[in-house]
Amino acid sequence: MATRIGVAGVGGRMGRLVVEAVARTKGAALAGGTVRPGSPLYGQDVGRLAGLAPLGMPAIDDAVTLFGHADVVIDFTHPDSVAVHLAAATASGKPLVLGTSGLSPEQEGAVAAAARSVPIVFAANFAPAVNVMLGLVREAAAALGPDYDIEIVEMHHRQKIDAPSGTAIALGRAAAEGRGVRLEEVMESGRHGHTGRRAVGAIGFASLRGGQVVGEHSVIFAGAVEHITIAHRSFDRRIYADGAVRAALWVVGRKPGLYGMLDVLGMRGR
């Protein structure tokens, strides 16, 4: 039997791609989709919103109903919607795949708390190669040590509302983990003016915005006489949607807990 996947935010760019990914994935079936309350897209056919043939499935604005119809729900919406979706997940006992970026520490804490009741896959990036990159960055940071300055550069489309990106933060955390420190203690972002000398052991961030760049991330390890850069570029957002659907199929039937794409890919602990 196909896994019934609900999609939050079917009117958004990622929501539409997730609907499309569900439609083309063997073993997956669309359970429904939501739009924000008051949206002019309310009641419109979910298939048409995704550029597909009509599915006879109108977009709704009630997360509880969506979770009731689904085996698992995928959420790429907005940080302000996270609390509603966590509450619906825990009330229904259904798993959640969460790809929303820009969460506050309090919101991330709420995700961790909800994961004690239901399985949640929470990832900054659902592209398989990005998750390989996280492991490479962690290993490089551990091997090279503090003599190599770490700078993380990311670029996204002009519509992106958070900076640094969630993926950049994840890369920073991987580098910090490799060094045995907490990112919050060594992070430098948005330098401007007379900042003084670069702190030893700092992990720097630079965020670029423009055009319709899907996503570019580079981690630079800069030593005195050599540099090494680990980089990733996304050319199509469908890779994120495909990864999220893969995570949705994987998480159904799992025990409550907070999982990541490394778990989905079978890379945890490697």
C-alpha positions in Angstrom: 0.0 0.0 0.0 1.3 3.5 -0.9 2.3 5.8 1.9 -0.1 8.7 2.1 1.9 12.0 2.2 0.4 15.3 3.2 2.0 18.5 2.1 1.9 21.7 4.1 2.0 24.9 2.1 1.1 23.6 -1.4 0.8 27.2 -2.6 4.5 27.9 -2.0 7.5 27.1 -4.3 8.7 24.1 -2.4 5.2 22.9 -1.6 4.4 22.6 -5.3 7.6 20.8 -6.0 6.9 18.3 -3.2 3.4 17.6 -4.6 5.1 17.0 -8.0 7.7 14.7 -6.3 5.0 12.7 -4.5 3.1 12.2 -7.8 6.2 10.7 -9.5 7.5 8.6 -6.6 6.6 4.9 -6.6 5.1 3.9 -3.3 3.8 7.4 -2.4 0.4 8.9 -2.7 -0.8 12.4 -2.0 -3.0 12.7 1.0 -3.8 16.4 0.6 -2.3 19.8 1.0 -2.8 23.0 3.0 -2.5 26.7 2.4 -2.3 29.5 5.0 -5.6 30.7 6.4 -7.1 33.4 4.3 -5.1 32.4 1.2 -6.7 33.1 -2.1 -5.5 29.6 -3.1 -7.9 28.0 -0.6 -10.2 25.4 -2.4 -8.1 25.3 -5.5 -7.1 21.9 -6.8 -3.8 20.8 -5.4 -2.8 19.1 -8.6 -3.4 22.3 -10.6 -1.3 24.3 -8.1 1.6 22.0 -8.8 1.2 22.2 -12.6 -0.3 18.7 -12.8 -3.6 17.3 -14.0 -6.5 18.0 -11.6 -6.6 15.6 -8.7 -10.0 16.4 -7.4 -8.3 17.4 -4.1 -9.0 21.0 -2.9 -6.4 22.8 -0.8 -7.5 23.2 2.8 -6.3 25.5 5.6 -6.5 23.1 8.6 -3.3 21.2 9.6 -5.2 18.9 12.0 -7.4 17.6 9.1 -4.3 17.2 6.9 -2.5 15.1 9.5 -5.7 13.0 10.0 -5.7 12.1 6.3 -2.0 11.4 6.0 0.6 8.8 7.2 3.2 11.6 7.3 3.3 15.3 6.5 6.1 17.3 4.8 6.5 20.9 5.8 8.6 23.6 3.9 6.6 26.6 5.0 7.5 29.3 7.5 8.9 29.4 11.0 5.7 30.9 12.2 3.8 27.8 11.1 6.0 25.3 12.9 4.2 25.4 16.2 0.9 24.6 14.5 2.3 21.7 12.6 4.1 20.3 15.7 0.9 20.4 17.6 -1.0 18.6 14.9 1.7 16.0 14.6 1.8 15.2 18.3 -2.0 15.2 18.5 -2.4 12.8 15.6 0.7 10.7 16.4 1.9 11.1 12.8 5.5 11.7 11.8 6.6 15.0 10.3 9.4 15.8 7.8 10.5 19.4 8.5 12.6 21.4 6.0 11.6 24.9 7.1 14.7 27.1 7.7 15.3 30.1 9.9 13.9 28.6 13.1 14.8 30.3 16.4 16.5 28.4 19.2 13.1 28.3 21.0 11.5 26.8 17.9 14.2 24.3 17.5 13.7 23.4 21.1 10.0 22.9 20.4 10.9 20.5 17.5 13.1 18.5 19.9 10.4 18.3 22.5 7.8 17.1 19.9 10.2 14.4 18.8 9.8 12.8 22.1 6.3 11.9 21.1 6.5 11.4 17.3 9.3 10.7 14.8 10.5 13.9 13.1 13.0 14.2 10.3 14.5 17.7 10.6 17.2 18.8 8.1 18.7 22.0 6.9 19.0 20.5 3.5 17.5 17.3 1.9 20.0 17.0 -1.0 22.1 13.8 -0.6 25.3 15.4 -1.7 25.0 18.2 0.9 24.8 15.6 3.6 28.0 14.0 2.3 29.5 17.5 2.4 28.6 17.9 6.1 30.6 14.8 6.9 33.6 16.0 4.8 33.6 19.4 6.6 33.5 17.7 10.0 36.4 15.5 9.1 38.4 18.4 7.5 37.9 20.6 10.6 39.1 17.9 12.9 42.1 17.0 10.8 43.3 20.5 10.0 42.8 22.1 13.4 42.8 25.8 14.4 45.7 26.8 12.2 43.3 26.9 9.3 40.7 29.6 9.3 37.2 28.5 8.4 35.0 30.7 6.2 31.5 29.7 5.0 30.1 31.5 1.9 26.6 30.9 0.7 24.4 32.4 -2.0 20.7 32.2 -2.6 17.9 33.8 -4.6 16.8 37.3 -3.7 13.5 36.1 -2.1 15.2 34.1 0.7 14.3 35.7 4.0 16.9 34.2 6.4 20.7 34.6 6.6 22.9 32.7 7.0 21.0 29.9 5.3 20.0 26.9 7.3 22.5 24.8 5.3 25.3 27.3 6.1 24.5 27.0 9.8 24.5 23.2 9.5 28.0 23.3 7.8 29.2 25.6 10.6 27.9 23.2 13.2 29.7 20.3 11.4 33.0 22.3 11.4 32.5 23.2 15.1 31.8 19.6 16.0 35.0 18.6 14.2 36.9 21.0 16.4 35.1 20.1 19.6 33.5 23.5 20.1 30.0 25.0 20.0 29.3 27.1 17.0 27.6 29.8 19.0 30.8 30.4 20.8 33.0 30.9 17.7 30.6 32.2 15.0 31.3 35.5 13.2 28.7 36.8 10.8 28.1 40.1 9.0 31.4 41.8 9.5 31.3 45.5 8.8 33.6 48.4 9.6 36.7 48.2 11.9 36.1 44.8 13.3 39.7 44.2 14.5 41.7 41.1 13.7 40.1 37.8 13.0 39.7 35.8 16.2 41.7 32.6 16.4 39.3 29.6 15.9 36.5 31.7 14.6 34.1 30.3 12.0 33.0 33.1 9.6 29.9 33.4 7.5 29.2 35.5 4.4 25.7 35.5 2.9 25.1 36.6 -0.7 21.6 37.2 -2.2 20.7 37.8 -5.8 18.9 36.6 -8.9 17.4 33.1 -8.8 20.3 31.1 -7.4 19.0 27.8 -6.0 21.8 27.4 -3.5 25.6 27.6 -3.4 27.7 26.7 -0.4 31.4 26.8 0.0 33.5 26.0 3.1 37.0 27.5 2.9 39.8 26.2 5.1 42.5 28.9 4.8 46.0 28.0 6.1 49.1 30.2 6.0 50.4 28.5 2.8 47.5 26.5 1.4 43.7 26.7 1.1 41.2 24.0 0.5 37.5 24.6 -0.4 34.7 22.1 -0.1 31.7 23.3 -2.2 28.2 22.3 -3.4 25.9 23.8 -5.9 22.2 23.0 -6.4 20.8 23.6 -9.9 17.2 22.4 -9.4 15.0 22.6 -6.2 13.6 19.3 -7.1 16.5 17.6 -5.4 15.2 19.0 -2.1 11.7 17.8 -2.8 12.9 14.3 -3.8 14.9 14.1 -0.7 12.0 15.1 1.5 9.8 12.5 -0.1 12.5 9.9 0.5 12.6 11.0 4.1 8.8 10.7 4.4 8.8 7.2 3.1 11.6 6.3 5.5 10.2 7.8 8.7 6.8 6.1 8.7 6.8 3.4 11.3 9.9 4.7 13.1 10.1 5.2 16.9 9.6 8.7 18.2 12.9 10.7 17.9 14.6 13.5 16.1 16.2 12.2 12.9 18.2 13.8 10.1 19.0 13.0 6.5 22.1 11.1 7.6 19.7 8.7 9.2 17.6 8.5 6.1 20.7 7.9 3.9 22.1 5.3 6.4 25.2 7.5 7.0 24.8 8.1 10.7 28.0 7.1 12.6 30.1 6.7 9.5 
